[in-house]
């Protein structure tokens, strides 16, 4: 099989010739620190991995809507810890919105969320620009370059990440968002529905997209953040509508729950997703029992992830190989499976990454 055939077979919940393997995107920090600054294409090739290239549509906006949403973003001098603080003020015809955060060589974070109260949300809801057209040319260019070496993954149009609940928690402080669901559920549903309708409006423009799969969800939907009952009310109905539209367009849908997911397995099936990631093990802060998840829902979902990159990439090649074999044995009888680190990684000996890839190639069905 080619890499593309192998990965598409796994996404159809089948068993390919051998275990497919990818990474969940290459972090610039890792490429620069450990791989001499090569790009993602060269990195996939260096380790003879199955390619999973992340590229999303380009969006075009109406100038009038942009003129009603004017951002003034300031980046301040680096602080003593090597962080670059930033502050943003968005001016609309009816008021302003503010947010703050910082970034460093490894990642970025928010320290003040854009939406803090109902008035802020209504400003956002009225004036947040939406695209008027979608351009797939960058996706097609990547797909042409990729050929039969793997698949193209896209992120949905969103205002944060993945799904309405996840996007709302990127706009609004998450603990307050959870309390809002307890104290004023109707208002939270209003927020989530507004986000969903905007998302669906843009997603309908995706007809004909040359991607293979779209990634929804996020850590805010995991059971280490919210309960299954909370997700059933504030996550599931919105994810179902979104996932149905992606299927109508012809895309596979993978639900990205980085964190706890074992109590959510049946809910992910109900959401209409085709697959589940990141299958994070307890040693990395998740709760995934890969064999149990495979037994319970492996006939209904494919899996991506499960490999403990903290142990596997920062110890020895022998450890990396052992962890791959454990993942393979846990899933081989039930689930279509792509072996992958449990989300992003930033450190690790390249020889351990090489051992990870080699072990996957040796796992034949």
Phi, psi and omega per residue, in radians:
X1 nan 2.594 2.946
X2 -1.348 2.898 3.095
X3 -1.037 -0.688 -3.133
X4 -1.114 -0.815 3.108
X5 -1.058 -0.699 -3.111
X6 -1.105 -0.813 -3.087
X7 -1.265 -0.679 3.111
X8 -1.143 -0.587 3.070
X9 -1.101 -0.754 3.104
X10 -1.120 -0.690 3.141
X11 -1.190 -0.376 3.038
X12 -1.566 0.192 3.125
X13 1.124 0.566 3.070
X14 -1.821 -3.129 3.124
X15 -1.942 1.988 3.133
X16 -1.407 -2.918 -3.129
X17 -1.143 -0.675 3.102
X18 -2.649 3.077 -3.058
X19 -1.176 2.082 3.035
X20 -1.244 2.646 3.113
X21 -2.520 2.419 3.124
X22 -2.507 3.091 2.881
X23 -2.046 2.753 -3.116
X24 -1.502 1.140 -3.112
X25 1.369 2.546 3.089
X26 -1.691 2.136 3.084
X27 -1.320 2.381 3.121
X28 -0.965 -0.663 3.135
X29 -1.016 -0.769 -3.130
X30 -1.184 -0.771 3.135
X31 -1.037 -0.733 -3.100
X32 -1.314 -0.662 -3.025
X33 -1.450 -0.657 -3.021
X34 -1.978 -0.311 -3.048
X35 -2.169 0.442 3.023
X36 1.021 0.496 3.008
X37 1.383 0.290 3.084
X38 -1.197 2.902 -3.141
X39 -1.646 3.113 -3.055
X40 -1.096 -0.630 3.138
X41 -1.088 -0.811 3.129
X42 -1.149 -0.598 -3.138
X43 -1.187 -0.807 3.080
X44 -1.003 -0.735 -3.109
X45 -1.198 -0.701 -3.124
X46 -0.976 -0.722 -3.057
X47 -1.731 0.069 3.139
X48 0.951 0.817 3.080
X49 -1.551 2.846 2.921
X50 -1.338 2.243 -3.036
X51 -1.313 2.370 2.924
X52 -2.238 1.701 -3.043
X53 -1.662 2.225 -3.110
X54 -1.700 2.013 3.072
X55 -2.646 2.373 -3.050
X56 -2.087 2.926 -3.135
X57 -1.097 2.776 2.962
X58 -1.726 2.400 -3.060
X59 -1.960 2.521 3.083
X60 -2.016 2.475 -3.030
X61 -2.126 2.674 3.051
X62 -1.340 2.339 -3.084
X63 -1.071 -0.581 -3.132
X64 -1.125 -0.747 3.139
X65 -1.179 -0.618 3.099
X66 -1.164 -0.564 -3.131
X67 -1.225 -0.295 3.129
X68 -1.702 0.134 -3.123
X69 -2.533 1.449 -2.988
X70 -1.875 2.048 -3.093
X71 -1.728 2.323 2.993
X72 -1.990 1.833 -3.066
X73 -1.934 2.199 3.138
X74 -2.017 2.271 3.037
X75 -1.879 2.196 -3.031
X76 -1.679 2.859 3.136
X77 -0.985 2.626 -3.119
X78 -1.051 2.459 -3.126
X79 -1.583 -3.061 -3.052
X80 -1.135 -0.384 3.134
X81 -1.619 0.070 -3.135
X82 1.459 0.284 -3.136
X83 -1.700 2.579 3.085
X84 -1.839 1.739 3.096
X85 -1.229 2.639 3.065
X86 -2.467 2.777 3.071
X87 -2.475 2.456 -3.095
X88 -2.254 2.366 3.009
X89 -2.152 2.170 3.099
X90 -1.871 2.188 -3.118
X91 -1.826 2.205 3.067
X92 -2.077 2.960 3.121
X93 -1.071 -0.307 -3.066
X94 -2.060 0.120 3.129
X95 2.658 -3.098 -3.081
X96 -2.099 2.736 3.043
X97 -2.204 2.520 -3.094
X98 -2.289 2.556 3.032
X99 -2.577 2.797 3.136
X100 -2.485 2.768 3.094
X101 -3.027 -2.848 3.115
X102 -2.789 2.926 3.070
X103 -2.628 2.775 3.029
X104 -2.445 -2.888 -3.088
X105 -1.130 -0.406 -3.025
X106 -1.649 -0.802 -3.030
X107 -2.821 -3.104 3.074
X108 -2.283 2.871 -3.117
X109 -2.717 2.835 -3.138
X110 -1.888 2.372 3.087
X111 -1.932 -0.330 3.050
X112 -2.441 2.053 -3.060
X113 -1.340 2.685 -3.075
X114 -1.125 -0.719 -3.076
X115 -1.882 2.163 -3.077
X116 -2.080 -0.280 -3.086
X117 -2.780 3.136 -3.074
X118 -1.124 -0.666 3.133
X119 -1.093 -0.711 3.091
X120 -1.069 -0.762 -3.115
X121 -1.092 -0.716 -3.115
X122 -1.163 -0.598 3.011
X123 -1.078 -0.842 3.122
X124 -1.037 -0.796 -3.070
X125 -1.116 -0.611 -3.112
X126 -1.392 -0.624 -2.924
X127 -2.018 -0.170 3.096
X128 -1.001 2.072 -3.106
X129 -1.148 2.522 3.020
X130 -2.047 2.563 3.122
X131 -1.096 2.663 3.045
X132 -1.853 -0.245 3.077
X133 -2.748 2.847 -3.068
X134 -2.228 2.430 -3.121
X135 -2.066 2.130 -3.128
X136 -1.723 0.133 -2.977
X137 -1.079 -0.657 3.141
X138 -1.205 -0.611 3.082
X139 -1.158 -0.786 -3.123
X140 -1.117 -0.677 3.110
X141 -1.076 -0.754 3.122
X142 -1.156 -0.690 -3.131
X143 -1.162 -0.680 3.097
X144 -1.114 -0.720 3.121
X145 -1.195 -0.627 -3.085
X146 -1.197 -0.739 -3.106
X147 1.058 -2.263 -3.070
X148 -1.713 0.332 -3.059
X149 -1.536 -0.060 -3.140
X150 2.882 -2.645 -3.038
X151 -2.220 2.832 3.046
X152 -1.854 2.218 3.058
X153 -1.940 2.489 3.080
X154 -2.182 2.673 2.986
X155 -1.677 2.519 -3.133
X156 -1.201 2.762 2.938
X157 -1.149 2.163 -3.104
X158 -2.691 3.064 -3.115
X159 -1.932 0.346 3.123
X160 -3.045 -1.297 -3.129
X161 -2.918 2.182 2.781
X162 1.287 -1.246 -2.995
X163 -2.372 2.849 -3.080
X164 -0.946 -0.817 3.134
X165 -1.091 -0.811 3.139
X166 -1.068 -0.740 3.133
X167 -1.112 -0.717 -3.139
X168 -1.079 -0.655 -3.135
X169 -1.306 -0.208 2.981
X170 -1.469 -0.420 3.118
X171 -1.585 -0.449 -2.954
X172 -2.375 2.466 -3.099
X173 -0.958 2.292 -2.896
X174 -1.212 -0.690 3.135
X175 -1.107 -0.711 3.090
X176 -1.148 -0.599 3.117
X177 -1.141 -0.704 3.100
X178 -1.140 -0.751 3.120
X179 -1.124 -0.597 3.091
X180 -1.086 -0.693 3.095
X181 -1.081 -0.558 3.114
X182 -1.381 -0.722 -3.002
X183 -1.583 -0.568 -3.072
X184 -2.541 1.193 -3.057
X185 -1.056 -0.578 3.137
X186 -1.097 -0.669 3.140
X187 -1.198 -0.723 3.101
X188 -1.100 -0.715 3.074
X189 -1.069 -0.657 3.079
X190 -1.039 -0.804 3.130
X191 -1.073 -0.855 -3.066
X192 -1.147 -0.667 3.129
X193 -1.167 -0.665 3.105
X194 -1.093 -0.749 3.104
X195 -1.114 -0.755 -3.138
X196 -1.064 -0.816 -3.074
X197 -1.095 -0.674 3.090
X198 -1.150 -0.731 3.135
X199 -1.083 -0.810 -3.127
X200 -1.126 -0.668 3.140
X201 -1.005 -0.751 -3.138
X202 -1.353 -0.665 -3.107
X203 -1.091 -0.521 3.103
X204 -1.088 -0.352 3.087
X205 -1.373 -0.114 -3.077
X206 -1.382 -0.025 -3.125
X207 -0.908 2.203 -3.137
X208 1.571 0.105 -3.127
X209 -1.069 2.362 -3.086
X210 -1.525 0.310 3.083
X211 -1.408 2.885 3.102
X212 -1.759 -0.520 -3.008
X213 -2.675 2.671 3.076
X214 -2.175 2.514 -3.098
X215 -1.827 2.121 3.126
X216 -2.022 3.112 3.080
X217 1.400 -2.740 -3.101
X218 2.733 3.039 -3.057
X219 -1.071 -0.473 -3.125
X220 -1.174 -0.272 3.101
X221 -1.652 -0.018 -3.082
X222 -1.368 2.848 -3.090
X223 -1.351 -0.086 2.978
X224 -1.464 -0.051 3.113
X225 -2.082 -0.836 -3.132
X226 -2.247 2.863 -3.140
X227 -1.494 2.804 3.042
X228 -0.991 -0.667 -3.137
X229 -1.177 -0.634 3.093
X230 -1.141 -0.772 3.105
X231 -1.112 -0.691 -3.128
X232 -1.031 -0.631 -3.131
X233 -1.485 -0.749 -2.949
X234 -1.904 -0.097 3.101
X235 -2.003 -0.919 -2.980
X236 -1.000 -0.871 -3.071
X237 -1.060 -0.586 -3.108
X238 -1.377 -0.697 3.086
X239 -1.123 -0.657 3.139
X240 -1.056 -0.777 3.138
X241 -1.154 -0.728 -3.139
X242 -1.136 -0.807 -3.097
X243 -1.154 -0.629 3.104
X244 -1.068 -0.720 3.129
X245 -1.171 -0.701 3.093
X246 -1.064 -0.686 3.097
X247 -1.139 -0.704 3.107
X248 -1.043 -0.601 3.135
X249 -1.317 -0.406 3.093
X250 1.882 0.353 -3.102
X251 -1.819 2.522 2.890
X252 -1.289 2.596 -3.120
X253 -2.114 2.172 3.013
X254 -1.957 2.262 3.103
X255 -1.555 2.163 -3.074
X256 -1.753 1.695 3.041
X257 -1.900 1.621 3.083
X258 -1.512 1.909 -3.034
X259 2.340 -2.590 -3.128
X260 -1.275 2.376 -3.141
X261 -2.476 -0.198 -3.063
X262 -1.023 -0.735 3.099
X263 -1.255 -0.148 -3.070
X264 -1.776 -0.014 -2.981
X265 -0.972 -0.876 -3.105
X266 -1.202 -0.514 3.093
X267 -1.197 -0.634 3.080
X268 -1.112 -0.701 3.059
X269 -1.057 -0.795 3.132
X270 -1.076 -0.529 -3.101
X271 -1.188 -0.268 -3.109
X272 1.553 0.066 3.070
X273 -1.139 2.662 3.103
X274 -1.571 -0.445 -3.058
X275 -2.623 3.028 -3.066
X276 -2.429 2.388 2.969
X277 -2.422 2.814 0.271
X278 -1.856 0.038 3.100
X279 0.959 0.783 -3.015
X280 -1.232 2.203 -3.102
X281 -1.335 2.864 -3.111
X282 -0.991 -0.612 -3.111
X283 -1.087 -0.338 3.136
X284 -1.891 0.214 3.077
X285 1.707 -0.036 3.049
X286 -1.629 -2.770 3.136
X287 -2.465 0.265 -2.952
X288 -1.262 2.165 2.887
X289 -1.769 1.714 -2.969
X290 -1.059 -0.693 3.134
X291 -1.159 -0.730 3.136
X292 -1.185 -0.726 3.092
X293 -1.077 -0.718 3.122
X294 -1.111 -0.739 3.127
X295 -1.124 -0.694 -3.030
X296 -1.342 -0.811 -3.023
X297 -2.301 0.200 -3.102
X298 -1.087 -0.424 3.091
X299 -1.366 -0.157 -3.081
X300 -2.037 -0.344 -3.103
X301 -2.342 2.488 2.872
X302 -1.493 2.808 3.134
X303 -2.131 2.547 2.969
X304 -2.295 2.276 3.098
X305 2.097 -2.559 3.055
X306 1.544 -0.332 -3.112
X307 -1.451 2.252 -3.123
X308 -1.441 1.663 -3.082
X309 -1.225 -0.419 3.104
X310 -1.105 -0.793 3.076
X311 -1.361 -0.767 -2.972
X312 -1.262 -0.598 -3.060
X313 -1.747 -0.209 -3.099
X314 -1.975 0.155 3.132
X315 -1.989 -1.748 -3.076
X316 -2.358 2.774 3.044
X317 -1.005 -0.594 3.139
X318 -1.130 -0.692 3.100
X319 -1.158 -0.760 3.110
X320 -1.006 -0.784 -3.132
X321 -1.108 -0.758 -3.131
X322 -1.061 -0.734 -3.120
X323 -1.177 -0.649 3.073
X324 -1.076 -0.805 -3.117
X325 -1.094 -0.633 3.093
X326 -1.123 -0.747 3.109
X327 -1.098 -0.735 -3.126
X328 -1.102 -0.828 -3.123
X329 -1.141 -0.570 -3.114
X330 -1.200 -0.465 -3.004
X331 -2.009 -0.212 -2.902
X332 -1.086 -0.469 -3.055
X333 -1.592 -0.239 -2.988
X334 -2.271 -0.780 -2.941
X335 -1.944 2.490 2.827
X336 -1.126 2.340 -2.920
X337 -2.514 2.337 2.971
X338 -2.019 2.037 3.142
X339 -1.261 2.317 -3.006
X340 -2.799 2.555 2.988
X341 -0.960 2.606 -3.141
X342 -1.350 1.373 -3.121
X343 1.485 -2.858 -3.009
X344 -1.211 2.733 3.018
X345 -2.404 2.664 -3.025
X346 -2.171 -0.249 -3.105
X347 -2.349 2.788 3.054
X348 2.497 2.447 3.102
X349 -1.165 2.201 3.106
X350 -0.961 -0.475 3.102
X351 -1.157 -0.512 3.074
X352 -1.279 -0.631 3.036
X353 -1.104 -0.702 3.113
X354 -1.097 -0.709 3.126
X355 -1.158 -0.659 3.064
X356 -1.008 -0.864 -3.108
X357 -1.147 -0.722 -3.129
X358 -1.137 -0.725 3.129
X359 -1.090 -0.696 3.097
X360 -1.067 -0.729 -3.121
X361 -1.126 -0.421 -3.117
X362 -1.526 -0.158 -3.106
X363 -1.527 1.596 -3.086
X364 -1.645 2.461 3.063
X365 -1.478 nan nan
